[in-house]
Amino acid sequence: QVRLVESGGGLVQPGGSLRLSCVASGSIFSNKRMGWYRQAPGKQRDLVAFITSDGTTNYADSVKGRFTISRDNAKKTVFLQMNSLKPEDTAVYYCQMWDIIGSSWGQGTRVTVSS
C-alpha cells in the first residue's frame, strides 16, 4: 500500500522560505509523476506543481519563479522549495503520486504565511 508522508510546513513571515518534503513508501517511485497541491480554507484543492519521471516540471502561474519542485528517486522523496512566500500561499499542502492507474495522497502539511 502506498504511503506518502509530508513534512516541512509551519508558520513563516511574508517573504520567507520553506522547504516541503514528501517521502513515499510501498510503491515504485521513479516511474511516477509526483505533485504538490494545496487547499486553502473554504477553497478547492489546486495544483501547485508536478514533476514527471523524466524530470519535466510544471507550475501553477501563481507560484512560477518562486517555487521549485524536485525529486530524489534514491530517497523516494519529492521536495517543494518555496521562496518569497505570500499570505495567499497559506494552505494545507498535499503530496500526490500519480500514474495512469490512479493516484495516492498524503495527509497534508500546513503552511501559514503571516506576520
Residue frames relative to the residue before (quaternion, step in Angstrom):
aa qw qx qy qz dx dy dz
Q 1.0000 0.0000 0.0000 0.0000 0.00 0.00 0.00
V 0.4517 -0.6997 0.4891 0.2592 3.53 -0.90 0.96
R 0.0123 -0.7697 0.6382 0.0067 3.53 -1.06 0.81
L 0.0809 -0.7752 0.6264 0.0115 3.55 -0.94 1.00
V 0.0522 -0.8085 0.5860 -0.0123 3.57 -0.76 1.05
E 0.1951 -0.7939 0.5710 0.0749 3.54 -0.58 1.23
S 0.0404 0.7695 -0.6373 0.0115 3.53 -1.27 0.50
G 0.6167 0.5977 -0.3980 0.3228 3.53 -1.32 0.16
G 0.5171 0.6447 -0.4243 0.3700 3.57 1.21 -0.11
G 0.1955 0.7845 -0.5772 0.1152 3.53 -1.31 0.14
L 0.6104 -0.5212 0.4426 0.3999 3.52 -1.34 -0.35
V 0.0642 0.7928 -0.6004 0.0832 3.56 -0.83 1.01
Q 0.4906 -0.6579 0.4856 0.3011 3.55 -1.13 0.63
P 0.6286 -0.5158 0.4044 0.4187 3.59 -1.16 0.45
G 0.7580 0.3170 -0.2775 0.4979 3.52 -0.95 0.98
G 0.5900 0.6011 -0.3554 0.4054 3.56 1.26 -0.24
S 0.3966 -0.7061 0.5434 0.2210 3.52 -1.38 -0.04
L 0.0251 -0.7495 0.6605 0.0379 3.49 -1.33 0.50
R 0.1888 -0.7495 0.6201 0.1346 3.53 -1.25 0.49
L 0.1867 -0.7821 0.5896 0.0764 3.54 -0.64 1.16
S 0.1287 -0.7709 0.6199 0.0696 3.54 -1.18 0.69
C 0.0648 -0.7658 0.6384 0.0418 3.53 -1.20 0.59
V 0.1344 -0.7963 0.5888 0.0347 3.54 -0.60 1.21
A 0.2108 -0.7898 0.5687 0.0908 3.55 -0.85 1.02
S 0.0161 0.7639 -0.6451 -0.0051 3.52 -1.24 0.59
G 0.7555 0.4196 -0.2836 0.4155 3.53 -1.29 0.37
S 0.7769 0.2255 -0.1489 0.5687 3.57 1.24 0.20
I 0.5593 -0.5225 0.4988 0.4067 3.51 -1.29 0.33
F 0.2761 -0.8009 0.5180 0.1185 3.57 -0.84 0.99
S 0.6796 0.5751 -0.3093 0.3344 3.54 0.79 -1.06
N 0.7362 0.4112 -0.2482 0.4768 3.61 1.07 -0.55
K 0.5724 0.6014 -0.3653 0.4209 3.57 1.29 0.20
R 0.4060 -0.6331 0.5883 0.2971 3.52 -1.24 0.51
M 0.1415 -0.7929 0.5904 0.0520 3.55 -0.88 0.96
G 0.0336 -0.8290 0.5578 -0.0218 3.54 -0.91 0.89
W 0.2600 -0.7030 0.6330 0.1937 3.49 -1.39 0.29
Y 0.0708 -0.7638 0.6415 0.0080 3.51 -1.01 0.98
R 0.1226 -0.7864 0.5947 0.1133 3.55 -1.23 0.24
Q 0.1337 -0.7769 0.6128 0.0551 3.50 -1.22 0.63
A 0.2147 -0.7700 0.5926 0.0989 3.53 -0.61 1.19
P 0.6637 -0.5119 0.3464 0.4214 3.61 -1.15 0.46
G 0.8468 0.1556 -0.1356 0.4903 3.55 -0.86 1.01
K 0.6785 0.4593 -0.2889 0.4952 3.56 1.27 0.13
Q 0.5926 -0.5687 0.4304 0.3744 3.54 -1.29 0.25
R 0.5523 -0.5834 0.4757 0.3583 3.52 -1.30 0.31
D 0.0915 -0.8230 0.5605 -0.0079 3.55 -0.72 1.11
L 0.5445 -0.6039 0.4767 0.3339 3.53 -1.20 0.59
V 0.2263 -0.7466 0.6115 0.1320 3.55 -1.06 0.87
A 0.7538 -0.2330 0.2053 0.5790 3.55 0.82 -1.03
F 0.0374 -0.7742 0.6257 0.0874 3.52 -1.27 0.36
I 0.1849 -0.7515 0.6241 0.1071 3.51 -1.33 0.43
T 0.3471 -0.7576 0.5191 0.1901 3.56 -0.80 1.03
S 0.7129 -0.4542 0.3198 0.4280 3.54 -1.31 0.11
D 0.7163 0.4066 -0.2615 0.5032 3.61 1.13 -0.52
G 0.6412 -0.5850 0.3043 0.3926 3.57 1.26 0.31
T 0.4346 0.6773 -0.4808 0.3481 3.58 1.22 0.16
T 0.1618 -0.8110 0.5589 0.0610 3.57 -0.89 0.95
N 0.0770 -0.7644 0.6390 0.0371 3.52 -1.29 0.50
Y 0.1105 -0.8167 0.5663 0.0135 3.57 -0.93 0.94
A 0.5112 -0.5737 0.5343 0.3523 3.51 -1.27 0.47
D 0.6042 -0.5861 0.3942 0.3689 3.57 -1.04 0.74
S 0.6558 0.5579 -0.3149 0.3994 3.58 1.00 -0.80
V 0.7620 0.3492 -0.1976 0.5083 3.61 1.17 -0.39
K 0.4151 0.7220 -0.4681 0.2954 3.60 1.23 -0.10
G 0.7967 0.2593 -0.2213 0.4991 3.54 -0.92 0.98
R 0.7277 0.3817 -0.2342 0.5195 3.60 1.24 -0.26
F 0.7716 0.2872 -0.1449 0.5487 3.58 1.01 -0.80
T 0.0838 -0.7783 0.6203 0.0487 3.56 -1.18 0.64
I 0.1871 -0.7664 0.6072 0.0945 3.55 -0.85 1.03
S 0.0563 0.7822 -0.6178 0.0576 3.55 -1.06 0.81
R 0.1954 -0.7837 0.5787 0.1127 3.54 -1.26 0.27
D 0.1716 -0.7287 0.6541 0.1082 3.50 -1.31 0.56
N 0.2730 -0.8100 0.4965 0.1513 3.56 -0.12 1.29
A 0.6142 0.5600 -0.3546 0.4283 3.59 1.03 -0.66
K 0.7481 0.3513 -0.1937 0.5286 3.58 1.10 -0.72
K 0.3663 -0.7499 0.4756 0.2781 3.59 1.32 0.04
T 0.5123 0.6417 -0.3940 0.4130 3.52 0.99 0.88
V 0.1262 -0.7460 0.6482 0.0857 3.53 -1.15 0.75
F 0.2137 -0.7909 0.5690 0.0714 3.53 -1.03 0.91
L 0.0916 -0.7422 0.6548 0.1094 3.50 -1.33 0.38
Q 0.1528 -0.7741 0.6117 0.0573 3.55 -0.48 1.25
M 0.0702 -0.8140 0.5764 -0.0138 3.55 -0.63 1.16
N 0.0269 -0.8038 0.5929 -0.0400 3.54 -0.59 1.20
S 0.8188 0.2216 -0.1725 0.5007 3.56 -1.30 0.33
L 0.0988 0.8480 -0.5138 0.0840 3.53 0.93 0.90
K 0.2157 -0.7683 0.5974 0.0791 3.50 -1.16 0.82
P 0.6433 -0.5189 0.3729 0.4218 3.61 -1.13 0.42
E 0.6579 0.5218 -0.3156 0.4420 3.59 1.05 -0.66
D 0.5642 0.5656 -0.3950 0.4537 3.59 1.27 0.02
T 0.4437 0.6969 -0.4505 0.3384 3.58 1.27 -0.09
A 0.3300 0.7129 -0.5453 0.2924 3.56 -0.71 1.14
V 0.4553 -0.5676 0.5669 0.3862 3.49 -1.38 -0.12
Y 0.2213 -0.7877 0.5680 0.0883 3.55 -0.79 1.08
Y 0.1349 -0.8076 0.5740 0.0132 3.52 -0.84 1.12
C 0.3301 -0.7116 0.5913 0.1874 3.51 -1.14 0.77
Q 0.0849 -0.7947 0.6001 0.0340 3.57 -1.04 0.80
M 0.1619 -0.7270 0.6577 0.1127 3.53 -1.14 0.79
W 0.0207 -0.8334 0.5498 -0.0522 3.58 -0.70 1.09
D 0.1622 0.7162 -0.6785 0.0192 3.49 -1.31 0.60
I 0.7462 -0.4361 0.2456 0.4389 3.60 -1.23 0.08
I 0.6005 0.5590 -0.3633 0.4415 3.57 1.23 -0.31
G 0.7452 -0.3246 0.2343 0.5334 3.57 0.98 -0.78
S 0.4084 -0.6998 0.5298 0.2505 3.54 -1.28 -0.25
S 0.1883 -0.7429 0.6314 0.1181 3.49 -1.35 0.46
W 0.2245 -0.7889 0.5656 0.0859 3.53 -1.18 0.70
G 0.4080 -0.6600 0.5664 0.2778 3.49 -1.27 0.48
Q 0.6489 -0.5460 0.3765 0.3729 3.54 -1.33 0.03
G 0.5441 -0.6485 0.3761 0.3768 3.56 1.28 -0.20
T 0.1119 -0.7498 0.6472 0.0807 3.52 -1.29 0.51
R 0.3847 -0.7640 0.4805 0.1937 3.55 -0.80 1.03
V 0.0958 -0.7634 0.6380 0.0321 3.53 -1.01 0.94
T 0.0260 -0.7897 0.6126 -0.0180 3.54 -0.79 1.06
V 0.1079 -0.7844 0.6102 0.0278 3.56 -0.73 1.10
S 0.2956 0.7485 -0.5256 0.2757 3.53 -0.34 1.28
S 0.3737 -0.7061 0.5529 0.2368 3.53 -1.16 0.61
